[in-house]
Amino acid sequence: MERAAALMELVAKQVDPGAPGFWRDFLVGMLKPVAATAVVAMAVALSFSQRLGLEGEMLYAIARAFLQLSVIGFVLQFIFTQKNALWILLAYLFMVTIAGYTAGQRAKQVPRGKYIACVSILVGTAITMFLLVVLNVFPFTPRYIIPVAGMMVGNAMTVTGVTMKKLREDVKIQRNLVETALALGATPRQATLQQVKRSLVIALSPVIDNAKTVGLIALPGAMTGLIMGGASPLEAIQLQIVVMNMLMGASTVSSILSTYLCWPAFFTKAFQLEEKVFVD
């Protein structure tokens, strides 16, 4: 893993915008991504032939991804050269804010959904990152923390959004059971315990399944990147194991926290279901 880290540092030194020939090499390097759009043209053609109506959305998505990745590449290059830890914090909070907004949009019928998603993602990823730094798994530098945080935030965003959306749907479908439990003296948390468990199981199952099949079905991005960059497969595996562990931890904390923040919004102060929350 140390050699893999050294390889990452070496690659970083080779992409200095101030270095001679950097822009020429950059433009030459962009020829491959441009050439790879041929497979997008194939997808667009198939969509058109099948009358799916997705051609415009496909082209927009690819153009947006190209622009976003190009911009973020230069932004990260700038941040990686800074010594101030404030840049790490700003980049991390930016990612959490975007992720919280996106997850909140998925569960837009949950009151204060964006706020709940932001807090859940922030706490889940921050705790996981803190443990990794304290245990000296990763050094606290932009080059390590920002990419690692990005993977955790992205995964926590997906899990949190699904958890919140599924929890509301299950409470709505099984509201008779919930109201019966409340009438018998159960607290809101007790009355929705089964719905909470179901939403968590559904949201976390892809993360768990991915951990079970990692390396058997597909080689994950971090591992593939290191291997293509010249690291040995054994060194790439070491890093990937760390990545899978941190994704599992961050996703679990974020999803569970989101349920604790969600359910109070589903009930009135008199411990009755809030009608407006469950109106489509």
C-alpha positions, 0 to 999 in steps of 0.5 A: 500500500505504501508503494501505491501511495508513492505511485500516486505521488509520482503521478501527481508530480507529473501533472503540474500545469506549470511544467513544460509541455503540460498543456500539449500533453494534456490536449493530446491526452484528451484525444482518447476520451474524445475518441471514446465517445464513439461508444456513446454514439452507439448507445444514442443510435440504439436508443433512436432505433428502439424509439426510447427517446433518450438520445437528448438525455444521453448526450446532455449527460455525457456533455455535462460529465465531460465538463464537470470532470474537466473543471474538477480536475483543475480544481483538485490540482489546485487544492492538492498543491495547497498546504492549508487544511481549510481547503480540505474542509471546504472541498468536503463540505461542498461534496456533502452539500451537493450529496445532501441536496441530491439525496433530499431530492430523491426523498423530496416528500420527507419534510426537511429531507435535504437537511436530514440527508446533509446531516446524516451524510456529514456525520457518517462520513466524518466519523469514518474519516476520523477513524481512518486518520486516527488509525493512520490508514490515510495521511491527512492531506488533500491528495488522500482525504478528498478522493477518499471522502468523495467515494464515501460521500457518494455512497452515503448519498445513495444509501441515505436517499433510498432509506428516507424514501423507502421509510416514508413509503412503507409507513404510508402503506402500513399506516394502519399497523403504525396507528394501531401500535400508537393506539396501544401505547407505542412510541413513534420509534417503536411503532415504525421499527419494522418499517425502519428495519425494512428500509435499512435492509433495502438501502444497505443490501447493494453495499453488502452485496458489492462487498461480497462479490468485489473482485469476482464480478468486476474490479472496483475503480480504485483497484483498477486505477492503481493497476493501470497506473503501474501498482502490483495487484497485491498493492491495489488489493490492499487499498481496495479492502480499505475502501470497501471497509470505509464505504460499509462503515460510512453508509451504515452510520449515515443510513441509520442516522437518517431514520432517527432524524426522519421519523419525528417529522412523520408524527405530530406532537400528539404522536399521531401520523402527520397527514400532510407528509403522506399525501402524494 
